[in-house]
Amino acid sequence: MRRAAPLLAAALALPLTAAGCAADDRSILDADVLRVAIQADQPLIGWEGEDGEYEGYDVDTARYIADRLGKDIEWVPVLTADRETVLLEDRADITIASFSITQERKRHIDFAGPYMIAHQDLLVRADDTSITALADIEGRRLCSTRGSNVADRITVEHGVSAIPVEAEDSIDCLEMLIDGRVDVIATDDRILAGLAWQSGGQARLVGAGYSEERLGIGMQPGDTAGCEAINRAITDMYADGTAELLMQQWFAPAGMDLSSIPIPQFEGCE
């Protein structure tokens, strides 16, 4: 099984600073460099290739936005649990990392977008025919990454009590699935499609599609001008066909159904 290169340890071990935004009136539009937090453990979405370069749909989305804003990029690799923290500690300007927009998260940070609509799904071993729907994971070992709200949402919103197993990153979840330590992985279908591709045929998507996810771009609070500029870039990305092209490039090889690609409706910048 192919494994993505490890996250840069130095980037993840930066000293903590006082929580809270940096300068109150600062905007991402004021700097020449855009510090972009991305994940490097998600094949086809955000990961570090063998040449040391980051690649994937979220990475290309970040490059498109930065180009539209006339900015260079400084990459900040993060784990799922750190997607808010890097913003609040002023270690990144934006986070593009399979980041679902939720009311709880909006209490602490702002969001531009969404830049994509995804759906929650399930990934199981290729030879496991016992799981065909969300209800089938009752009492089964469910892997999700630290900092994800997937397991809680399955229990609270859908009333299915799986046994949660927490992993540090998506690749760890996949390895536990393949060797039998867990029975299922749950998260958005883009991530699972990448893991299925990474598994070399050892895992498959169930196709449960049980929840819609609005994937947004996390931002430090209060940057309305920067948020609006990002939204204009996302609009351009869909209008000029880049969004569909990138989806076909990254997700079609993994078997995702791309026959209908919804155009996100923005939350609005405050």
N, C-alpha and C positions, 0 to 999 in steps of 0.2 A: 504493500500500500504506500503510495506517495505521501510524503508529509511535508507540509509547508515549513519553511525555515523558521526558527524560533524568533520571538520578539526581541528587539534590542534591549538587553537587560539594563543598560545605562539609562535609556529613556524612561523605563518603567520604575527606576529606583531614584528618581529625582527627589530631593527633600521637599517635605510638605511646607506650604506657606499658609498664611492665614486665609481662611475661607472668605470668599466674597469676590466681587468683580474688581477689576483694576480701576483705571481712571473712569469717573462717572460719565464723562462726555466723549470718551474715546470711541472711534469707529474703526472698523476693519478697512474702511475706505481711506484712512489717513496714512497707512503704512504701505511700503513697497512689497513687503513679504506677508503672505497669508499663512499662519500656522494652522495646519489642518490635522486634526486627530483622526486617524483611521485604524481599523483593526487589521492585523496581519495574520490572523488565524482562520480566515474564511475564504476557502478556495472559490475562485470566480468573482468574488466581491471585493475583498481586500486581503492580500497576502504578499509575502516577500518571495519573489522568484529566485531561481538558482543564480541569477546574475546580480542579486542584491537589490534589484529595482522592485518597487511596489506595483502591483497590477490588479485589475479586477474592475467590476462595474462602478463601485463607489469611488475607487481611485480615479477612474476616467471621468466620472462626474465632477470630482474635485478639480481635476485639471481643466475641464471645460469652464467651470465657474470662475476659477482663478484667471483664466485667459480672458473671459468676458470682463472681469474687473481690472485687468491689466496688472495682475500681481504675480510674483514668483511664489513658489510653495516651499514651506519648511514642513516636512512630514513629522508627525508626533504619533508613534505607534502606541495603541492603548488596548487594554483588555476590556471586556464588556462592563465590568464593575467600575471602571474609571472614566466612562464617557462623560459624565457630568463633572467629576472632580477636576479634570484637566481644564475645564472652562472656569470653574469657580476659583481655582488656584492660579488662574492666568498663565497656564502653561500651553494653552491653545486658544485660537480665536474662534474656530468652528469645529464641530464634530460631525463627520459623515461616516457613520458606522452602524448601519442597520438599526437606527435609533427611532423607535416608535414614539410618536407624539402622544403623550398622555397628560391628563390634568395634573396628576401628581408631579410629574417632571416639570410642568410649566409653572409650578410654584417656585422653582429654584432657578431655572434657565429659560431663555426664549428659544423659539424655533422659527426658522424660515422653511418654506415649502408647504406641504411635502413634495419630495422630488420623485417619489414612486409609491405605488400602491402594491402591497404584498398581502399574502394570506398565510395564516398559521397552518402548519401541516405536520405530519409525522414521518419519521424515517425509521425503518425496521431492517432487520437482516433480510437479505434477498430471498431466503428459503422459508421465511416465517409467514405463513398464510393465516395465522390466528388473529392478526390485527388488521382490520379493514375499515375501522371507524374510531372516532375518539372514545366512544363508550368501551371499546375493547381493551383500553389500557388501564381499566380499573384494577388496582392491586398489582400492577406491573411496575418494574423499575424504570423510572423516567429520568433521563439525563438532560440537564440544562446547564448553561454556564453561570458562574458566579456573577451576580449583579443583574441577571435576567429575572423578569417577573412571570415567566412562562408557567412554571409549576403552580404558583399561587393562583393565576388566572384560570387554569384548567380546573382547579379544585373549587374556587369561589364562583366563577362565572358559569361554568359548565357542569358543576356538581360531580366531577369524576375524580375519585381519590386514588391517584397513582402514588407510588413510593418515590419521593424525590431523591435524586442523586446529583450532587453538584460537582462540576468539573471546572478547571481553570480556564480552558478554552475549548473551542469547537472540535479541534482535532483530538483532544483527549476524550471527548464524548464519543467520537467516531470509533476510536480504538476500543473503548469500553463496550460499545455496541457489537463490534466485530468479534471480540473475544468472549462475549456472553455475560459480562458483568452488569450490563443493563439490557433492557428489552426494547427500548424505544427512545428516540430523541425528538423533542418538540421545539420548534421555533418557526421563523418565517420560511416560506417555501424557497426563496432565493438561496438562503444559507443551506437548507437541506439538499437542494439540487447540486450545490457545489460539493457537499460532503458525499453525496451519491456518486458523483463524478470522481471524487478523490478516492473512493473505496475500490474502484476498478471492478464494479459489478457485484460487490459483496453486500451492498445495501441498496434499498429501493424506497422511493417515495410512495406513501400510501394513497395520497390524493384526497385527504379528508377535507381540506379547505374549510376549516371550522371558524375562522375569524379573520376579518379584514384589518390590515395594519397600515397606517399612514406613516411612512418613513420620512422623518424630517431632518433638517440640518440644525443641530444644536448650536446655540450662540450664547455669548455672555449677555446678561440682561441689559436692556436699554438702548441697544444700537438699532434704532428704527431705520435709519438711512441704509445701513449695511444690510439689514434684512430685506428691505425693498429691492436693493440692487441684486441680491441673490435670487429673489423671486423673479426678477426680470430675466436673469440668466437662465433659470429653469424654464421659463416660458419659451425663450429662444431655443433651448435644447429640444423641446417637444416640437416647436414650430418648424425647425429646419431638418427634422428627421433624425437628429443625433441620438435622442433617447431610444428610439426604436432600433436603430442600428446597433447601439451598444448592447441592448437586451438580446438581440439576435446573436451578436458576436459571442457574448459571454454565457447566455443561458440556454440557447438552442442546443448546443452540444450535450448539455446535461439532461435533455428531454423535457424541459419545461414547456407547458402549453402557452404559446405566445400568439395564439390566433386572435385574441382580443387584448389590447394594451390600453388600460384606462388612463386618461389624462387627469392628474391630480388637481383638486380644487384647493387653493391656498387657504390657510388658516387666517391670514392677515397679520400685519405687523403692528404692534402697539407702540 
